[in-house]
């Protein structure tokens, strides 16, 4: 396979969603600081929707590409897992 898997929409779309969610968390913390609010607010709900929304895309990518190109697919899945862990770490340490 000559085309890199990261260029496939099923790979870069969940990555873009994870990076958008991370930017949302970091941007909110940079603007408003780390405050404990009674209500979560819109940024928290948008973050939750982005995190839950990218799960079906990652599953689709894994089902489609792991049998076809296992090495490249595992590399892309590792990148996606790193982005997911970065999101959870940001939320854990900033809340």
LOTORZA-985843 format. One record per residue: residue number from 1; residue in one letter; x, y, z of N, C-alpha, C, CB in turn. Coordinates in steps of 0.2 Angstrom, whole numbers, always signed. Glycine has a CB too. Example, Ala and Ser with C-alpha at 12.3 -4.5 7.8 and 13.67 -1.06 7.14 Angstrom:
2
<pt 1, A, <+66, -28, +39>, <+62, -22, +39>, <+66, -16, +39>, <+57, -22, +45>>
<pt 2, S, <+64, -11, +35>, <+68, -5, +36>, <+64, +0, +39>, <+70, -3, +29>>
***
This chain:
95
<pt 1, X, <+4, -6, +0>, <+0, +0, +0>, <+4, +6, +0>, <-5, +0, +6>>
<pt 2, X, <+4, +10, -5>, <+8, +16, -6>, <+5, +22, -2>, <+9, +18, -13>>
<pt 3, X, <-1, +23, -1>, <-4, +28, +3>, <-4, +27, +10>, <-11, +30, +1>>
<pt 4, X, <-1, +32, +14>, <-1, +32, +21>, <-8, +32, +24>, <+3, +38, +24>>
<pt 5, X, <-9, +28, +29>, <-16, +27, +32>, <-18, +33, +36>, <-16, +21, +37>>
<pt 6, X, <-13, +37, +38>, <-15, +43, +42>, <-19, +48, +37>, <-9, +47, +45>>
<pt 7, X, <-18, +47, +30>, <-22, +52, +26>, <-29, +49, +24>, <-18, +52, +19>>
<pt 8, X, <-31, +44, +27>, <-38, +41, +26>, <-42, +45, +31>, <-38, +34, +28>>
<pt 9, X, <-48, +47, +29>, <-53, +51, +33>, <-55, +47, +39>, <-59, +52, +29>>
<pt 10, X, <-55, +40, +39>, <-56, +36, +45>, <-51, +37, +50>, <-58, +29, +43>>
<pt 11, X, <-45, +39, +48>, <-39, +40, +53>, <-38, +47, +55>, <-33, +38, +50>>
<pt 12, X, <-39, +52, +51>, <-37, +59, +53>, <-43, +62, +56>, <-35, +63, +47>>
<pt 13, X, <-49, +60, +54>, <-55, +63, +58>, <-55, +62, +65>, <-61, +60, +54>>
<pt 14, X, <-54, +56, +68>, <-54, +55, +75>, <-48, +59, +78>, <-54, +48, +77>>
<pt 15, X, <-43, +59, +75>, <-37, +63, +77>, <-39, +70, +78>, <-31, +61, +73>>
<pt 16, X, <-42, +73, +73>, <-44, +80, +73>, <-49, +81, +78>, <-47, +82, +66>>
<pt 17, X, <-53, +76, +79>, <-58, +77, +85>, <-55, +77, +92>, <-64, +72, +85>>
<pt 18, X, <-50, +73, +93>, <-46, +72, +99>, <-42, +79, +100>, <-42, +66, +99>>
<pt 19, X, <-39, +81, +95>, <-35, +87, +95>, <-39, +93, +96>, <-31, +88, +89>>
<pt 20, X, <-45, +93, +93>, <-50, +99, +95>, <-52, +99, +102>, <-56, +98, +90>>
<pt 21, X, <-54, +93, +104>, <-56, +92, +111>, <-50, +95, +116>, <-58, +85, +113>>
<pt 22, X, <-44, +93, +114>, <-38, +95, +119>, <-37, +102, +118>, <-32, +91, +116>>
<pt 23, X, <-38, +105, +113>, <-37, +112, +112>, <-43, +116, +116>, <-37, +115, +105>>
<pt 24, X, <-49, +113, +116>, <-54, +116, +120>, <-53, +116, +127>, <-61, +112, +118>>
<pt 25, X, <-50, +110, +130>, <-49, +110, +137>, <-43, +115, +139>, <-47, +103, +139>>
<pt 26, X, <-38, +115, +135>, <-32, +119, +136>, <-34, +126, +135>, <-26, +117, +132>>
<pt 27, X, <-38, +128, +130>, <-40, +135, +129>, <-44, +137, +135>, <-43, +135, +123>>
<pt 28, X, <-49, +133, +137>, <-53, +135, +142>, <-49, +136, +149>, <-59, +130, +144>>
<pt 29, X, <-44, +132, +150>, <-40, +133, +156>, <-36, +139, +156>, <-36, +126, +157>>
<pt 30, X, <-33, +140, +150>, <-29, +146, +149>, <-33, +153, +149>, <-26, +146, +142>>
<pt 31, X, <-39, +153, +147>, <-43, +159, +147>, <-46, +160, +154>, <-49, +159, +142>>
<pt 32, X, <-49, +155, +157>, <-53, +155, +163>, <-49, +153, +169>, <-60, +152, +163>>
<pt 33, X, <-44, +149, +168>, <-40, +147, +174>, <-43, +140, +176>, <-40, +151, +180>>
<pt 34, X, <-40, +137, +181>, <-43, +131, +184>, <-48, +133, +189>, <-37, +126, +186>>
<pt 35, X, <-54, +132, +188>, <-59, +134, +193>, <-64, +128, +193>, <-63, +140, +191>>
<pt 36, X, <-67, +126, +199>, <-71, +121, +200>, <-78, +124, +200>, <-70, +117, +207>>
<pt 37, X, <-82, +123, +195>, <-89, +126, +194>, <-94, +121, +196>, <-90, +128, +187>>
<pt 38, X, <-100, +123, +199>, <-105, +119, +200>, <-108, +115, +194>, <-111, +122, +204>>
<pt 39, X, <-109, +119, +189>, <-111, +117, +183>, <-105, +116, +178>, <-117, +121, +179>>
<pt 40, X, <-105, +110, +174>, <-99, +109, +170>, <-99, +114, +164>, <-100, +102, +167>>
<pt 41, X, <-104, +116, +161>, <-104, +121, +156>, <-103, +118, +149>, <-98, +126, +157>>
<pt 42, X, <-104, +123, +144>, <-104, +121, +137>, <-97, +117, +135>, <-105, +127, +133>>
<pt 43, X, <-91, +120, +137>, <-85, +117, +135>, <-84, +110, +137>, <-79, +121, +137>>
<pt 44, X, <-87, +108, +143>, <-86, +101, +146>, <-91, +97, +142>, <-88, +101, +153>>
<pt 45, X, <-97, +99, +140>, <-101, +95, +136>, <-99, +94, +129>, <-108, +99, +136>>
<pt 46, X, <-96, +99, +126>, <-93, +98, +119>, <-87, +93, +119>, <-91, +105, +116>>
<pt 47, X, <-83, +94, +125>, <-78, +89, +125>, <-80, +82, +126>, <-73, +91, +131>>
<pt 48, X, <-86, +81, +130>, <-88, +74, +130>, <-91, +72, +124>, <-94, +74, +136>>
<pt 49, X, <-95, +76, +120>, <-97, +74, +114>, <-92, +72, +109>, <-102, +80, +111>>
<pt 50, X, <-86, +76, +109>, <-81, +74, +104>, <-78, +68, +106>, <-76, +80, +105>>
<pt 51, X, <-77, +67, +113>, <-74, +60, +115>, <-78, +54, +113>, <-72, +61, +122>>
<pt 52, X, <-84, +55, +114>, <-89, +49, +113>, <-90, +48, +106>, <-96, +50, +117>>
<pt 53, X, <-90, +54, +102>, <-91, +54, +95>, <-86, +51, +91>, <-92, +61, +92>>
<pt 54, X, <-80, +51, +93>, <-74, +48, +89>, <-73, +41, +90>, <-68, +52, +91>>
<pt 55, X, <-77, +38, +95>, <-76, +30, +97>, <-78, +26, +91>, <-80, +29, +103>>
<pt 56, X, <-84, +28, +88>, <-86, +24, +82>, <-82, +24, +76>, <-93, +26, +80>>
<pt 57, X, <-79, +30, +75>, <-74, +31, +70>, <-68, +27, +71>, <-72, +39, +69>>
<pt 58, X, <-65, +27, +77>, <-59, +23, +78>, <-61, +15, +77>, <-57, +24, +85>>
<pt 59, X, <-67, +13, +79>, <-68, +6, +78>, <-69, +5, +71>, <-75, +5, +82>>
<pt 60, X, <-72, +9, +67>, <-72, +8, +60>, <-66, +8, +57>, <-76, +14, +57>>
<pt 61, X, <-61, +12, +59>, <-54, +12, +56>, <-51, +5, +58>, <-50, +18, +59>>
<pt 62, X, <-52, +3, +64>, <-48, -3, +66>, <-51, -9, +62>, <-49, -4, +74>>
<pt 63, X, <-58, -9, +61>, <-61, -15, +58>, <-59, -15, +51>, <-68, -15, +59>>
<pt 64, X, <-58, -9, +48>, <-57, -9, +41>, <-49, -10, +39>, <-59, -2, +38>>
<pt 65, X, <-45, -7, +43>, <-38, -7, +41>, <-33, -12, +45>, <-35, +0, +42>>
<pt 66, X, <-35, -14, +50>, <-31, -19, +54>, <-30, -25, +50>, <-34, -21, +61>>
<pt 67, X, <-35, -28, +46>, <-34, -34, +42>, <-30, -33, +36>, <-40, -37, +40>>
<pt 68, X, <-30, -27, +33>, <-27, -25, +27>, <-20, -23, +28>, <-31, -19, +24>>
<pt 69, X, <-18, -18, +33>, <-12, -16, +34>, <-10, -15, +41>, <-11, -9, +30>>
<pt 70, X, <-9, -21, +44>, <-8, -21, +52>, <-3, -16, +55>, <-7, -28, +54>>
<pt 71, X, <+3, -16, +52>, <+8, -12, +55>, <+6, -4, +55>, <+15, -13, +51>>
<pt 72, X, <+4, -2, +49>, <+2, +5, +48>, <-4, +6, +53>, <+1, +7, +41>>
<pt 73, X, <-9, +2, +53>, <-15, +3, +57>, <-13, +3, +64>, <-20, -3, +55>>
<pt 74, X, <-9, -1, +66>, <-7, -1, +74>, <-3, +6, +75>, <-2, -7, +75>>
<pt 75, X, <+1, +8, +71>, <+4, +15, +72>, <-1, +20, +72>, <+9, +16, +66>>
<pt 76, X, <-6, +20, +68>, <-11, +25, +68>, <-15, +25, +75>, <-16, +25, +62>>
<pt 77, X, <-17, +19, +76>, <-21, +17, +83>, <-17, +20, +89>, <-23, +10, +83>>
<pt 78, X, <-10, +19, +89>, <-6, +21, +94>, <-6, +29, +95>, <+1, +19, +93>>
<pt 79, X, <-6, +32, +89>, <-6, +39, +89>, <-13, +42, +92>, <-5, +42, +82>>
<pt 80, X, <-18, +38, +90>, <-25, +40, +92>, <-26, +39, +100>, <-31, +36, +88>>
<pt 81, X, <-23, +33, +102>, <-23, +32, +109>, <-19, +37, +113>, <-20, +25, +110>>
<pt 82, X, <-13, +39, +110>, <-9, +45, +113>, <-13, +51, +114>, <-3, +46, +109>>
<pt 83, X, <-17, +53, +109>, <-21, +59, +109>, <-27, +58, +114>, <-24, +60, +102>>
<pt 84, X, <-30, +52, +115>, <-35, +51, +120>, <-32, +52, +127>, <-38, +44, +119>>
<pt 85, X, <-26, +49, +128>, <-23, +49, +134>, <-21, +56, +136>, <-17, +45, +135>>
<pt 86, X, <-19, +60, +131>, <-17, +67, +132>, <-24, +71, +134>, <-14, +71, +126>>
<pt 87, X, <-29, +69, +131>, <-36, +73, +133>, <-37, +71, +140>, <-41, +70, +129>>
<pt 88, X, <-37, +65, +142>, <-39, +63, +149>, <-34, +66, +154>, <-39, +55, +149>>
<pt 89, X, <-28, +66, +152>, <-23, +69, +157>, <-24, +76, +158>, <-16, +68, +154>>
<pt 90, X, <-26, +80, +153>, <-27, +87, +153>, <-34, +88, +157>, <-28, +90, +146>>
<pt 91, X, <-39, +84, +156>, <-45, +85, +161>, <-43, +83, +168>, <-50, +80, +158>>
<pt 92, X, <-39, +78, +169>, <-38, +76, +176>, <-34, +81, +180>, <-34, +69, +176>>
<pt 93, X, <-29, +84, +176>, <-24, +88, +180>, <-27, +95, +180>, <-18, +88, +177>>
<pt 94, X, <-32, +97, +176>, <-34, +104, +176>, <-41, +105, +179>, <-35, +106, +169>>
<pt 95, X, <-44, +99, +182>, <-50, +100, +185>, <-49, +98, +192>, <-56, +96, +182>>
***
